[in-house]
Amino acid sequence: MGHTTTRSGTPDVLVRTTAALFVVGGASAALLSAEVLRTDGARGAALLVAALAAAACGPLVLAVGPRTTTRGFGAAVLVAGTVLGVGTAVAPTLALALAAACLTVLVAIESTMFLRRRDAWAMVGLASTWQLVALVGVHHVPVLVCAALAVLWCGVAAAVDMLARQASTARVDALTGLADRRGWDAALERAIERSGRRGTPLSLVLVDIDHFKHVNDARGHAAGDDLLRATADAWRGALPPGAVLGRRGGDEFAVLLPGTTGGAAAVVAERLSGVAPTPASCGVAEHVVGETAAEVLRRTDAALYAAKAAGRGRTVLSERHRHHLVDDLADAIRHGGLRVELQPVVGLTSFQVGGVEALARWDHPRLGPVPPTEFVALAEDAGLIDELGAAVVRLACADAHELQERWGRAVALSVNVSGRELTAQGYADRLLATLHAARWPAGQFVLEVTESVVEASGPTSLRAIETLRAGGVRVAIDDFGTGWSSFSRLDELPADFLKLDRSFLPSLTTSSRRAAMVRALLALCDELGVLVVAEGVETPEQARLLEELGCPAAQGYHYGRPAPVDVLAAAPWDLRPDAVRHAPETGPAVGGPPSDPGVTNPGATGSGPSGAAPATSAPGGVRRRLRTRGSAGRAHDA
């Protein structure tokens, strides 16, 4: 409709409320006209026609209201107030005049509920003036009686005005307690105005819960509502000060980030994905000077659509922003602008760190940290993925060498590969050559690849994987338990490791069925000679249950966050409660003695370049390993 905002309620509420008030006013006037007809037929008939016309305006408003501006509704209220004043003046008796005057309260309600405050009170004052003139000048009603009526009208108007102001400022989603669409959109308008005035950046994030409809269909709407509330609760604590989190409807959430660049906003989006109880897709856009709220929302929504089209569970930055990053990324790859962080993988029997996962990081000089999901996708689109992957492997090997020297023991290293990189011509030979040049043993290197990549790329990826395995590299199937996964396919996958997706863990401690599934998977993989790695261990309860289920190793925030090599090297590699808390001069090979279900880390976040690699045990080490999450470009793993 032509109007876009009202003081309280949506334009649809304005139309329906106005229609209802016209019907109520018309019905009341019709009853009054019946009394007038008993004493004055002509005047009563005229009043009845006017009353029926007012009542008929109700359906008319419903029909034409959606195409009427807010100013048009104000004009209708003005006409109604004037007609009521005339009706009071021509009423044949004092009683009927007072009854007609009481209908002025409808004008007060309509005005203060929907019109701007200044306009509303002007309308109430004008309608009251018409009534006072008619009552005092025509019917000679005592002034104090008229004053009492005026107090009544103004009192009703003040009460509705207060309620309207509360409704217009609350704008809260009843289910989650977050800002609703109207509240968040209003915050966006204010933020754009402040950003332009102060010259500070402003970014938006739109987030959709992946496959939310499946939750509603399979488990019912109550379960869907519980998921929405849990998501909102998790995200409240993950946002920086000043951020505005809202629910725009259904499973779509929105985040407003004043003072935040697009790259930094993408990092926030990755953080939200990491703490969400279920996978989510994110679209990010940085506001450009001169853009309207609708325009920047369209770009953000387009980025969200791109994230879903690319496979869901990822973050995509608006194309307008990405365009300027290609040259910066190429420069970072070629001139040392990338770095890696290492996250430990711990054996659940030995409690020793047996491997590390290398996670790629890019700190943009202007935008700050850019999440791996973003710069990996950017590299793929720009044809830089091979360079990026090789650079990350070289950095990871260099840091792993330093870690081995500091700890005096072998360390397994894992790195993730993107689908486009894996299927590139000659990838396997290039990776083996890179490892040779970096003097890193192929037997201590694990390459992570998601099951969906193997399925989608078919024979090409299988040939590359077999070439790498023949060269000594081990392969981990990442994010098992999502997408294509089924137990029946375990013997078909060209894998040494299987990485159990982090989505299994939140309910592991509360669901006996989920625990039984994990126990069965561990037993089956043990029979098949596939080493299982559990991802995303965050709590002591999860760690204890994994130990009881026989899981050999684990990785996650419970054991340690990703850190630069010098920080990790200064930390103990033996995490037993009674262990000496310093890095030893010498130590057992990764995975410990054959009796110890060793440690390996097939964990990586991000595709290839995002650099997380499942750590494996060193040669001669133990059979089972566990790694923490990896999916091309998750900015942080747990």
Secondary structure, 3 states (H helix, E strand, C coil): CCCCCCCCCCHHHHHHHHHHHHHHHHHHHHHHHHHHHHHCHHHHHHHHHHHHHHHHHHHHHHHHHHHCCHHHHHHHHHHHHHHHHHHHHHCCCHHHHHHHHHCHHHHHHHHHHHCCHHHHHHHHHHHHHHHHHHHHHHCCCCHHHHHHHHHHHHHHHHHHHHHHHHHHHHCECCCCCCECHHHHHHHHHHHHHHHHHHCCCEEEEEEEECCHHHHHHHHCHHHHHHHHHHHHHHHHCCCCCCCEEEEEECCEEEEEEECCCHHHHHHHHHHHHHHCCCCEEEEEEECCCCCCHHHHHHHHHHHHHHHHHCCCCCEEECHHHHCCCHHHHHHHHHCCCEEEEEEEEEECCCCEEEEEEEEEEEEECCCEEECHHHHHHHHHHHCCHHHHHHHHHHHHHHHHHHHHHHHCCCCEEEEECCHHHHCCCCHHHHHHHHHHHCCCCHHHEEEEEEHHHHHHHCHHHHHHHHHHHHCCCEEEEEEECCCCCCHHHCCCCCCCEEEECHHHCCCCCCCHHHHHHHHHHHHHHHHHCCEEEECCCCCHHHHHHHHHHCCCEECCCCCCCCECHHHHHCCCCECCCCCCCCCCCCCCCCCCCCCCCCCCCECCCCCHHHCCEECCCCCCCCCCCCCCCCCCCCCCCC
